[in-house]
């Protein structure tokens, strides 16, 4: 099948290369010429394990190319919208500017057999409005919604081996049949191995994604709220998480207490979900998500206060090493990163902060030029009065506490991700603190 992906950011570029890798002919479209030039040369614009290999192989096969010229899309059948939907600058809702621009750019080039598919995360009601936008623009192309569920660090795997596929089909039977025909052909390799397929209408497909993200955010904030109680009582949140995770109704995933969630999805998605509920007149239905957001933000400030107390009540003149800047390991994404928030807060209060991250150093330097950057944990920790582990990269989890102690000024570690062995670090002479654990 001939497929275009509109938007070649994190979602679109991975999707384009992955779909080309299973045999489709794919054209990636984006307005950023520099990004397009890089992708055509096999240069990934972000860090994602396995992506560069899939990109290089897809380019070499001749089934993948990238362009800024939307007229190149004229002979393609499926047009997949993969643009971002960031939080509005002046509100909590999703900014649909890029989604509207994608549809408007495609309109002059849609063939009679074209189908438009949405993968961007959008507020409920968006797909119906985009269908009307297509009709107002003179196109009869069917539109379906096909939400994505990619995890950064596992995006290629999640594209090629998804745990479920969701179709949001139009009400018109003929349009629904045509859209389903195209979707079934696109995902034939996944469907052949019996990947679960869920089919609903537009609103259902739109709500699946934000509901999933909101549930995961709630699970994270729940265990972090429990961690606050543990710190007041001497209980161990890691043992509690293990015990409740053994209940198969709950499960162990997303139950690690720490500094909370970040990235380009969960924070803005729960806020957009709440905002849309308010527009629909059902604000109270999602009121609990406000506390989920509050708990998440509170964890960041809690670590800042822990650091201040560890340094005797003041950051002024102190050297602090921050291990990790990306919002999660195996990514260079610093959007809404708890680690970067904490580092910036501490720096703003007078500390000399040195940050290191295996993938995000360049982004940190560009976004936060006031923060010093080090190549690795040992360089960052040299003469430090305090070390904070804020992103659970394997390199940091496997640090030797004896060797690291030799380079610091004061052996004090705050483990913001609860991934280090407390006894091992204390036996090596460190003052060790974590979140919700004795």
ROZALUM-372706 format. One record per residue: x, y, z of N, C-alpha, C in turn; residue in three letters. Coordinates in steps of 0.1 Angstrom, whole numbers, plus 2048, in hexadecimal, padded with zeros to 3 digits. Each point is the difference from the previous one (the first is absolute). Layout:
XYZXYZXYZAla;...
***
This chain:
8087F48007F880C80080980C800Unk;7FB80B7FA80780D8007FA80980BUnk;8098038097FC80780C80880D802Unk;7F980B80480880C8047FE80180FUnk;80A8058077FF80480E80280F800Unk;7F680780580080F80180580480EUnk;80D80580080680280D80B7F6802Unk;80D80580180B7F680180880380DUnk;7F880280A80680180E8017F2805Unk;8007FF80D8027F38077F67F57FBUnk;7F48048007F67F67FB8017FD7F1Unk;80080A7F87FF7FF7F280C7F97FAUnk;80C80480480C7FA7FA8017F1803Unk;7FD7FD80D8017F18047F67F87F8Unk;7F48067FF7F57F97F98047FE7F1Unk;80580B7FA8037FF7F280B7F57FDUnk;80A80080880B7F67FE7FB7F2803Unk;7F87FF80A7FB7F38047F77FA7F6Unk;7F78087FB7F67FB7F68087FD7F3Unk;80A8077FC8087FD7F48077F3803Unk;8047FD80C8087F48037F77F37FEUnk;7F38028007F77F47FE7FB7FF7F2Unk;8058097F77FD7FE7F27F880B7F9Unk;7FB80A8087F880B7FA80A80A7FAUnk;7FB8087F680780B7FB7FC80C807Unk;8098078077FC80B80980780D7FDUnk;7F980B80080580D7FE7FD80880DUnk;80B8058067FF80880C7FF80F7FDUnk;7F78078057FE80E7FC80280980DUnk;80780B7FE80280980B80480D7FBUnk;7FD80B80780480D7FC80E804803Unk;8077F980880D80380580A7FA7F6Unk;8068087F78097FB7F680D7FA806Unk;80580680A80C7FA8077FD7F2805Unk;7F57FE8067FD7F38057FE7F67F5Unk;7F98047F57FE7F87F580D7FC7F9Unk;8098097FF80D7FD7FA8087F6808Unk;7FF80280D8077F78097FA7F27FFUnk;7F37FF8007FA7F27FF8037F97F3Unk;8008087F58047FA7F380E7FB800Unk;80880580980E7FC8018027F580BUnk;7F57FC8068007F680A80480580EUnk;7FE80D80280480680D7F3802808Unk;8007FA80C7F480180880080D808Unk;7F58078007FF80D8077FE7FE80FUnk;8007F48057FE7FE80F8067F2803Unk;8027FE80D8067F38047F57F6803Unk;8007F57F97F67F58028077F37FCUnk;8027F780A8077F37FD7F97F97F4Unk;8097FC7F77FC7F87F47FB8087F4Unk;7FD80D8027FA8077F68098037F4Unk;80D8038038098037F58027F47F7Unk;8007F48068027F47F87F47FE7F6Unk;7F48028067F47FE7F87FF80B7F5Unk;80480C80480080B7F68097FD7F5Unk;80D7FC80380A7FE7F67FB7F57F6Unk;7FB7F58067FC7F57F87F48037F7Unk;7F78088057F48047F880480A7F5Unk;8098098028058097F68087F87F5Unk;8087F68048087F87F77F77F87F7Unk;7F47FC8057F77F77F97F98087F4Unk;80080D8017F98097F67F2802803Unk;7FB7FA80B7F28018047FC80C809Unk;80B8088037FE80B80A80780C7FBUnk;7F980C80080680D7FD7F980A807Unk;80680C8017FA80B80880080D7F7Unk;7F68088027FF80C7F87F980B807Unk;80280C7FC7F880C8057F58047F6Unk;8007F97F57F68047F57F47F7801Unk;7F58068047F37F88027FB7FB7F2Unk;8038067F57FB7FB7F38067F27FDUnk;80B7FD8078057F27FE7F67F5805Unk;7F68058087F77F68067F47FC7F7Unk;8008067F47F47FF7F77FD7F27FDUnk;80A7F77FE7FD7F27FC7FF7F680BUnk;80080580C8007F780C7F27FD804Unk;7FE7F58067F27FC8047FD80380FUnk;8087FD8097FE80280E80880C805Unk;7FA80980780780C8057FE80180FUnk;80B7FE8078007FE80F80580C807Unk;7F780680780380D8088087FC80DUnk;80C8058008097FC80C80680D806Unk;7F980B7FF80680C8057FD80280FUnk;8078098077FF80280E7F3807804Unk;7FC7FE80C7F480780680580680EUnk;80880A80080680580D7F5807808Unk;80380280D7F780780880080F7FCUnk;7F48068007FE80E7FC809808809Unk;80580B7FA8098098087F880780BUnk;7F38037FD7F880880A7F57F8806Unk;8027F28007F57F88068057F2801Unk;7F77F78058037F28037FD7F77F4Unk;7F78057F77FC7F87F580B7FD7F5Unk;7FD7F77F78097FD7F580080A7F5Unk;80B8047FB8018097F57FF7F77F3Unk;7F68037F87FE7F87F48058077F3Unk;80880A8028048087F58077F77F5Unk;8097F78058077F77F67F77F67FAUnk;7F67FB8077F77F77FA7F88067F5Unk;7FB80C8027F88087F68098037F4Unk;80C80480380A8037F58037F47F7Unk;8017F48078027F47F97F57FC7F6Unk;7F48018057F47FE7F77FF80A7F5Unk;80280D80380080A7F680B7FE7F5Unk;80B7FC80480B7FE7F77FE7F47F7Unk;7F97F68057FD7F47F87F58027F6Unk;7F68088047F48027F88018017F1Unk;80A8097FB8018027F28057F37F9Unk;8067F78078077F57FA7FA7F2803Unk;7F48008057F97F38037FA7FA7F3Unk;8037F47FD7FA7F97F47F27FB804Unk;7F97FB7F57F37FB8027FF7F4809Unk;80C7F98018007F380880780280DUnk;80380D80480880280C7F77FE80CUnk;8087FC80B7FA7FF80D80980780AUnk;7FA80880980880780A7FE7F980DUnk;80B7FE8078017F980D80680980AUnk;7FB80180C80680880B8067F780AUnk;80D8038048077F980B80380A80BUnk;80080D7FD80380A80B7F67FE80CUnk;80580480B7F780080C7F880C801Unk;7F37FF7FF7F780C7FE7F47FF80AUnk;7FA80C8037F48008097F57F97F8Unk;7F77FA8087F47FA7FA7F880A7F9Unk;7FC7FC7F47F88097F78088057F5Unk;80E7FF8008088057F67FE7F97F3Unk;8007F38007FE7F87F37F48057F9Unk;7F58018077F38047F980280E7FAUnk;80780980780280D7FA8098007F4Unk;80A7F78008097FF7F57F97FA7F4Unk;7F77F78027F87FB7F57F980B7F9Unk;7FA8098087F980B7FA80980A7F9Unk;80C80180680A8087F98047FB7F2Unk;8017F37FF8037FA7F37F48027F7Unk;7F47FF8057F48027F780080E7FBUnk;80280A80980080E7FD80B8037F6Unk;80A7F980080B8027F77FF7F97F3Unk;7F57F97FE7FD7FA7F38047F17FFUnk;8047FA80B8057F27FF7F57F7806Unk;7FE7F47F97F87F68068077F5806Unk;80D8028038097F58057FA7FC80EUnk;7FF7F38027FC7FB80D80B80380AUnk;7FC80380D80980280A7FE7F680CUnk;80A7FB8058007F780B80A80480BUnk;7FE7FC80C80980380B8077F3805Unk;80D8008008087F580380B80480BUnk;7FC80180C80980680A80D7F7802Unk;80B80780480C7F98038027FE80EUnk;8087F68048037FD80E80F7FE802Unk;8088097FA80F7FD80080680580EUnk;8097F880480880380C80E8057FBUnk;80480B80480E8057FC80A7F6806Unk;8097FC7F880A7F58047FC7F37FAUnk;7F37FF7FC7FB7F37FA7F78037F4Unk;80280B7FA7F78057F58007F77F4Unk;80C7FB7FC8007F77F47F97F3803Unk;8037FA80C7F97F48047F1802801Unk;7FC80B8067F28038017F88027F3Unk;8088057F67F98027F37FF7F37F9Unk;80B7F88008007F47F87F97F4808Unk;80080180D7FA7F58087F780680BUnk;7F58077FB7F780680A7F97F6809Unk;7FC80580C7F87F78087F18017FDUnk;7FC80A7F87F38017FB80080A7F5Unk;7F67FF7F77FD8097F57F2805802Unk;7FE80D7FF7F38068027FC8077F3Unk;7F47FE7FB7FA8077F57F4808805Unk;80080D7FD7F48088027FA8037F2Unk;7F57FA7FD7FB8017F27F48097FFUnk;7FE8067F47F580A7FE7F27F9801Unk;7F68078027F27FB8017FB7FB7F2Unk;8048077F57FB7FD7F38067F27FCUnk;7F77F67FD8057F27FD80A7FF7F5Unk;7FE8087F58097FF7F580E805804Unk;80080C80780D8058048067F780AUnk;7F97FA8098057F780A8067F47F9Unk;7FA7FA7F68057F57F980D8037F9Unk;80080B7FA80D8047F880B80280AUnk;7FD80780B80B80380A8057F3806Unk;7F77F78038047F38068087F87F6Unk;7FC8007F38087F97F680F805800Unk;80280D80080D8058008087FD80DUnk;7F980280B8077FD80D8047F1801Unk;7F77F77FB8037F280180C7FC7F7Unk;8018077F580B7FD7F780D806806Unk;7FF80C80680C8068068067F780BUnk;7F77FB8088047F880C7FF7F17FFUnk;8007FC7F37FE7F17FD80A7F8808Unk;80D80380080A7F88077FD7FF80FUnk;7FB80A8067FC80080F7F37F8802Unk;7F78027F77F37F98028027F17FDUnk;8097FC7F78027F27FD8057F880CUnk;80780780A8057F980C7F780380BUnk;7F38037FD7F580280A80380B80AUnk;80580B7FC80180B8097F1805802Unk;7FD80280D7F28048037FC80C7F8Unk;7F48007FA7FA80B7F97F4805807Unk;7FF80D8037F58068067FA80A7F7Unk;7F37FF7FD7F98097F77F5808807Unk;80080D7FD7F58088067FE80C7F7Unk;7F980A8057FE80C7F880A80A803Unk;7FF80C7FA80A80A80280380380EUnk;7F580380880280580D8067F5809Unk;7FD7F37FE8057F580780F7FF7FEUnk;8058017F380E7FF7FD80880C806Unk;7FA80C80080780B8058017FF810Unk;7F67FB8068007FE80F8097F5804Unk;8027F67F88087F480480E805804Unk;8068097F880E80480280180980DUnk;7F880A80180180980C7FB7F880DUnk;7F77F77FE7FD7F880C80B7F7804Unk;8077FA7F780C7F780380B809807Unk;80380B7FB80A8088067FC80680DUnk;7F38038027FB80580D8017F580AUnk;7FD7F47FC8007F580A80F7FE805Unk;8098007F680E7FE80480580B809Unk;7FC80C7FD80480C8087FB7FE80EUnk;7F37FC8017FA7FE80D8077F5808Unk;8047F57F98077F680780E805806Unk;8078087F880C8058057FE80A80CUnk;7F78097FE7FD80980B7FB7F980DUnk;7F87F67FE7FB7F880B80C7FB809Unk;80A7F97F980B7FB80880980B806Unk;80080B7F980880B8067F980780BUnk;7F38008007F880580C8037F680CUnk;8007F37FD8027F680B80E802805Unk;80A8047F780E80280580080C80AUnk;7F880A7FE80080B8097FC7FB80EUnk;7F67F78017FB7FB80C80B7F7806Unk;8077F87F880B7F880580B808806Unk;80380B7FA80B8098067FC80580EUnk;7F38028027FB80580D7FF7F580AUnk;8007F37FC7FE7F580980B7F6801Unk;80A8017F780B7F68007FD7F47F8Unk;7F57FF7F97FD7F47F88088017F3Unk;8017F57F98087FF7F47F77FE7F4Unk;7FF80B7F87F78007F48047F57F6Unk;80C7FC7FF8047F67F67FA7F3804Unk;8007FD80D7FA7F38047F08017FEUnk;7FB80B8037F18027FE7FD7FE7F1Unk;8088067F77FD7FF7F28027F17FBUnk;80A7F98068017F27FC7F47F8804Unk;7FB80380C7F57F88067F38037F8Unk;7FD80C7FD7F38037F98027FC7F2Unk;80C8017FA8027FC7F27FE7F27FDUnk;8017F780B7FD7F27FE7F17FD7FEUnk;7F88098037F27FF7FE7FE8027F1Unk;7FB7F57F97FF8017F17F680A7FBUnk;7F78058097F780B7FD80880D7FFUnk;80B80180680880C80180C8007F7Unk;8097F580280C7FF7F880B808805Unk;80D7FC7FD80B80780680580D7F8Unk;7FB8017F380680B7F87FB80E805Unk;80980A7FE7FD80E8047FD80180EUnk;8067F88097FF80180E80D803807Unk;8098067F980D8048067FF80E805Unk;80180380C80080D80680D8087FBUnk;7FE80D7FF80C8087FC7FC80E7FEUnk;8068077F67FE80E7FE7F58037F6Unk;7F97F57FC7F48027F78027FF7F2Unk;7F68027F88007FF7F280280D7F8Unk;8057FF7F480280C7F87FE7FC7F1Unk;8078077F78007FC7F27F58087F9Unk;7FF7FD7F37F78087F87F27FA7FFUnk;7FC7F68087F37FA7FF7F880180DUnk;8047F980B7F87FF80C7FC80E806Unk;8098098027FC80D8067F68077F8Unk;8038027F37F78087F87F37F97FDUnk;8007F37FF7F47F87FD7F680080BUnk;8057FF80D7F680180B7FA80E801Unk;80880A7FD7FB80D8017F68037F5Unk;8037FB7F47F78027F57F37F8802Unk;8017F48067F47F88037F780880AUnk;80680680A7F880880A7FA80C7F9Unk;8078067F77FB80C7FA7F57FD7F7Unk;8017F57F87F57FC7F77F47FB808Unk;8017FA80C7F57FC8087F980D805Unk;80780A8037FA80D8047F88067F4Unk;8057FF7F47F98057F47F37F87FEUnk;8007F38037F57F87FE7F680180CUnk;80380780A7F780280C8017F480AUnk;80B7F98008017F580980D801808Unk;80380C80480C8038078037F680CUnk;7F57FE8088027F880C8047F17FDUnk;7FD7FC7F48037F27FD80F7FD800Unk;80880A7FD80F7FE7FF80780980BUnk;7F880580A80780880A80B7FA807Unk;8007F380180B7F980780D8017F9Unk;8008037F380C8027F880880C805Unk;7F980A80580680C80580A7FC80BUnk;7FB7F88098097FB80B80B7F77FBUnk;7FD7F87F680B7F87FA80B80A7FBUnk;7FC80B7F980A8097FC80780780BUnk;7F980480B80680680B80A7F7807Unk;7FC7F48028097F680780D7FF7F8Unk;7FF8007F380C7FE7F780980C801Unk;7FA80C80080880C80180680280EUnk;7F97FB80A80580180E80C7F8802Unk;8017F57FA80C7F780180D8077FCUnk;7FF8087F680C8077FB80580A80BUnk;7F680880580480A80B8047F980CUnk;7FB7F48038047F980C80F7FC7FFUnk;8057FC7F480E7FD7FF80880D801Unk;7FC80B7FB80780C80280280380EUnk;7F57FF80880180280F8097F6807Unk;7FF7F37FB80A7F680680E8057FEUnk;8038047F480D8057FC80580B809Unk;7F780A80280380C8088037FC80EUnk;7F97F78068027FB80D80D7F9801Unk;8037F77F680D7F97FF80C809800Unk;7FE80C7FB80B8097FE80080A80CUnk;7F97FD80A80180980C7F680C800Unk;7F78007F77F680A7FF80280B7F6Unk;80B7FF7F880280A7F68087FA7F4Unk;7FC8047F48077FC7F480C8087FCUnk;80180C80680A80A7FC80E7FA802Unk;8088017F580D7FC8018027F1800Unk;7F67F87FE8017F18008017FB7F2Unk;8077F57FF8017F97F37F77F3800Unk;7F78007F67F67F58008017F87F2Unk;8027F38018017F87F47F27FA7FDUnk;7FB8027F47F37FA7FC8027F67F5Unk;7FD7F38048017F57F67F37FE7F9Unk;7FF8047F47F47FF7F87F980D7FDUnk;7FC8027F47F880B7FC7F47FD7F8Unk;8017F57F87F47FC7F87F57FB80AUnk;7F48007FB7F57FD8098007F1803Unk;8067F87F88027F280280C7FB7FAUnk;8057F480380C7FA7FA7FD7FC7F1Unk;80B7FE7F87FF7FC7F27F880B7F8Unk;80280C8047F980B7F980880D802Unk;8008097F680680D8037F580B801Unk;7F47FC8037F480980180180780EUnk;80080D80080180780C7F3808803Unk;7F67FE7F87F38068027FA7FD80DUnk;7FC80A8087FA7FD80D8087F7809Unk;80D8007FE8097F780780180480FUnk;7FC7F680980280380E80E803804Unk;8097F87FA80E80280380580E7FCUnk;7FC8057F580580D7FB7F980B808Unk;7F47FE8047F980A80980880180DUnk;8037F580680780080D80E8067FFUnk;8077FD7F580D8067FE7FF80F7FEUnk;7F78047F97FE80F7FD7FC80780DUnk;7F77FA8087FC80680D80C802809Unk;8087F680180B80080980A80A7FCUnk;8038017F280980A7FB7FB80E802Unk;7F38027FF7FA80D80280180580EUnk;8027F680980180480E80E801805Unk;80A8007F780D80480380A7F5800Unk;7FD7F37FD8097F57FF8088007F3Unk;80C7FB8008077FD7F47FC7F27FBUnk;7F87FF7F67FA7F37FC8077FB7F4Unk;8047F38008067FA7F57F87F47FCUnk;7FB8007F47F77F57FB8077F77F6Unk;7FD7F38018047F77F57F57F77FDUnk;7FF7FD7F37F67F67FB8067FA7F3Unk;7FF7F27FF8067F97F57FB8047F2Unk;7F48068007FA8047F27FC80E7FFUnk;7FD80780B7F980D80080A80C803Unk;80D7FE80180980B8037FE80C7F6Unk;8007FD7F37FF80A7F67F3808802Unk;7F57F98027F380780380180980CUnk;8067FB80B80080880C80980C7FEUnk;80B7FF7F980880B7FD7F980B7F8Unk;7F77FC7F67F98097F87F4806808Unk;7FA7F88087F480580780380780EUnk;80A7FC80680480580D80F804801Unk;80480A7F980E8047FF80680380DUnk;7F880380A80580380E8057F4807Unk;7FD7F47FB8047F480780D7FB7F9Unk;8097FC80980D7FA7FB7FD7F27FCUnk;8077FB7F67FE7F27FA80D7F8802Unk;7FF7F480480B7F78017FE7F47F8Unk;80B7FA7FC7FF7F47F77FB7F4806Unk;8037FE80D7FC7F48077FD80380FUnk;7FC7F58077FD80280E80C804808Unk;80B7FB7FD80C80380980580E7FEUnk;7FF8057F380380E7FE7F6809806Unk;7F37FD8007F680880680280080FUnk;8037F58068017FF80F80D805806Unk;8098047F880D8048057FE80C80AUnk;8057FE80C7FF80A80B7F2804804Unk;7F67F87FC7F28048037FD7FF80FUnk;7F88098047FB7FF80E7F37F7801Unk;7FA7FD7F57F47F88007FE7FA7F2Unk;7FC7F37FF7FE7FA7F37F17FC800Unk;7F98047F57F27FC7FE7FF7F77F3Unk;7FA7F48027FD7F77F57F28027FCUnk;7FE8067F47F28047FD7FB7FA7F3Unk;8087F97F87FB7F87F58077F2801Unk;7F87F57FF8057F38038077F97F5Unk;80A8077FA8087FA7F68087F4806Unk;8027F67F88077F480480E804805Unk;80780A7F980D80480480080580FUnk;7F580680480080680D7FC7F580BUnk;7F77F77FC7FC7F680980B7F7803Unk;80A7FE7F780B7F780280D807805Unk;7FF80D80580B8078058067F980CUnk;80D8008018077FB80C80180A80AUnk;7F97FE80C80080B80A80E802806Unk;8087F680080E8028068088097F7Unk;8007FD7F38078087F67FB80E800Unk;7F38028007FA80E7FF80380880DUnk;8017F980B80480780C80D807800Unk;8097FA7F880E8067FF80080D7F9Unk;7F68047F880180D7F97F780B806Unk;7F67FC8087F780A80680680880BUnk;7FA80B80380580880C7F97FA80CUnk;7F37FE7FF7F87FA80B7F87F47FBUnk;8017F58067FA7F47FB7F17FF804Unk;7F88087FA7F18018037F97FE7F3Unk;7F77F57FF7F97FD7F47F1800803Unk;7F88077F87F28008007FC7F87F3Unk;7FA7F58027FC7F77F57F18037FDUnk;7FE8097F67F28047FD7F87F67F9Unk;8067F57FC7F97F57F87FF7F3808Unk;80680080C7FF7F38088067F47F9Unk;80B8027F98067F57F980D7FA805Unk;80580780A80D7FC8057FE7F780DUnk;8097F88038007F880C80480880CUnk;7F780380980380980C80C7FA808Unk;7FF7F480380B7FA80980D8007F9Unk;8017FE7F380D8007F980680E801Unk;7F880A7FE80580E80080480480EUnk;7F87FC80A80380480E80C7F9805Unk;8027F37FC80C7F980380D8067FAUnk;7FE8077F580B8067F980380E806Unk;7F980480A80280C8077F880C7FCUnk;7F57FD7F87F880B7FC7F4803809Unk;7FC80C8017F38048067F67FE7F5Unk;7F87F68017F77FD7F57F1803803Unk;7F98077F77F28038027F97FC7F3Unk;7F37FB8027F87FE7F47F2804804Unk;7F67FD7F87F28058027F77F5805Unk;7FB80280D7F77F68058067F3805Unk;80E8008018077F480580880580CUnk;8017F780B80880480B80F8007FDUnk;
***
